[in-house]
Structure formats: structure tokens, C-alpha cells
Amino acid sequence: AMEFGPRTLGARSILASPATEMMRENLNTYIKHREDFRPFSAAVPVEQAGDFFEPSQLTDFLQGVTRVREGKQHLMPAAIFGERLVRVQGVSRNTNPSFWKLLVRFGEMTGLPVLLNTSFNLFGEPVVSTPREAVRGFYCSGIDCLAIGNFLVKK
């Protein structure tokens, strides 16, 4: 699926567990090659957003910032910036069923249906828009796995 606009919403994204601070460092150092202070967004099924984040106008389009619920910060340190702040993408089963299923399954496996979501582009390059660009980005970075449609490539 192709996406339009300034944010990647699951189709052309690098996804990672937010459970350790080290993940933010790894993404910034080995994949994005950017400053440590720049935050990543978090994606969560809309039905479970209230379990982890304070009420807000969640959208599919990463348009706002909310806070992680008090006592839940330890679950997702790589997603948090400032005072428990996080950019959250609420993923709907109706509008993005594949990404929604992935988040639900990740939650079943880990107890946390939240993934870091950042654009799939390497430093100084545009976001990938073809499978060829995705494969090139995969092999030129520290990314472990690449999913394109029903295919999974591992290093």
C-alpha cells in the first residue's frame, strides 16, 4: 500500500519494540543516523490506546501528541520524550487491517500492543517507494528483517 503525506503509517515504516531505551539508540545510530533527541512515534490498535495513553484525539495520521499513562512509562521508554510525551498513531482495523493485525499479534506475544514507527528511509534519502528501494535500504542498514507483502527477508 502506498501512503501520501508527511508521515509513514505502517506501509513504508521501520517498526521496532519500544520496550528498551536501547532500541531508540540503535535506530538512531545504526539505521537513521540522526540526533538522539528526535522522537519516534508509537502505533497502537485504537481499541487498546486508552490502556497505555491518556485520552486524546488519536488519529490514523500522527497529528498530535499525548502522554503515556502514569505507571506505564517503563513499558515503552524508547517511545517517550519529555514528560511522558509520545506521538501516537491509533491504528484502526477498518482503515489499516494488516498493520492492526500485526500490532494485535505483537501485543499477544509481548503484552504490549505498541510498536515504534518511523519512516523507512536512511540518512539523507527519501522514504522508500518501491520494493527495490526497500531491499537496498534493508541491506545497507542495521535492519534485521524486511516484510514486503507476504514475503519476509531476514539477514
N, C-alpha and C positions, 0 to 999 in steps of 0.2 A: 504494500500500500504506500502511496506517495502522500507526503504531508506538505502543507502550504503554511507559510507564516514564519515567525521568528523562532519558534520552539519546535524541538523534536518531541513527539508524543508517543513514542513506543515503536514506531516502524523503522526509524533510522537512528536508533539510540544505542548508546553503551549503557548496559544495565549492570548493577552490582549490589551486593548486600550492603546495607547501611550499618551493620551491626558492630563494626570496629572502626575506630578512628584511622587505623592503618589503611583502610580502603580508600579514604579520601586522599591520603598521602600517595598511595600507589597510583590512583587515577591521575592526580596532578603531576606526579614525577615521571611516570613511565608511559603514559598514554597521551594526556592532554598537554603536557609540558607548559603548565601555566602556574600562576601565583597560588600559594596555598590558601589565601583568604577568600578566593572566589568560591561561592557555594554551589552545590549540586542540588537539583530538585529531587523530590521524592514522589513516587507514584504509588497509589493505594486504591483498592476497589472502593467505590463510593459508599458501599454498604458498611464498610469497616472503618471508614475515615474517622468517625466520631470516637472510636475506641482509642485512637492514638493522637488525634489532633483536636485542638479547641475548635468550637463551631466557627465556621466562616463560609464565605461564598465559594465553595470549591467548584472549579470548572475543569473541563477536559483540556483547557488551553494554557495552564500555568500562568494565569493572570494576576495572582495575588500571593500574599504571604500570610501565614498563620503561625500559631505556636504549637509545639509538641505539648501534649497534656503533662501536667506536673506528675513526676514519678515515672514517666515513660522515656525520659531522655537517654537513659542507659541502654535502651534497646536499639537506638539509631544514632549514635554520635557522629557518624560520617555525614548525616543529612542536616545537622543543626549548625546554625551560625548565630552569632549574637546571643541574646537572651531567649533561648529555646525557639528561635525563629526557624522557619522552614518554608520553602516554596513547594506547594503540594499540587499534584495533578490527581484529581479524582477520576478514576477510570471506570466507565460505565460498561456493563455487559452489552447494552444495546448499541453503543456507538463504536466500541473497540473490543469485540468479543475475544480475539486471540490474546491481546495484552491482558485483558481482565482475567482470562483463564490462567495465564502464566502467573499473575500476582496471587490468585487464589491458591494455586498449587504450591507456589513458594511459601505461602503462609501455612499451608498444611504440613509442609516439610520442616519449617523452622519455627513456627509460632508467630512469625512476623510477616504479614502480607504487604510489605513495603519494600520497594527497590529504589536505589538511586537511579536517576535517569539523566543522562547528559547526551548532548549531541554527538553523533558518530562522525567526528572529524578530528584529524590530527592537527597539531600546531601549525597555524598559518594556511590551512587548507579549508575549502568549503565542506559542508556536510555532504556525505556520500549520497549519490543519487542513482547509482547503478550497482548491480551485483559485482561487476568488475572492480569498481572503486572500493566496495566493501571488502572484497578479498585482498586487494592491495593494502588497504588500511589495517586489516587483520594481521597480515604477515609483516608489516612494517612497524608493529607496535607490540606492547605487552599484553594485548587482549588474549585470553585463554581459549574462548570458543566463539564461533560465529554462526548465527542462525539466519538462514535466508529461506523463507517459505518453509517447506518441510525438510530442508537439509540442515544438518549440523556438522560443522567442521571444527575439529579440535587440533591443537598443537601438541 
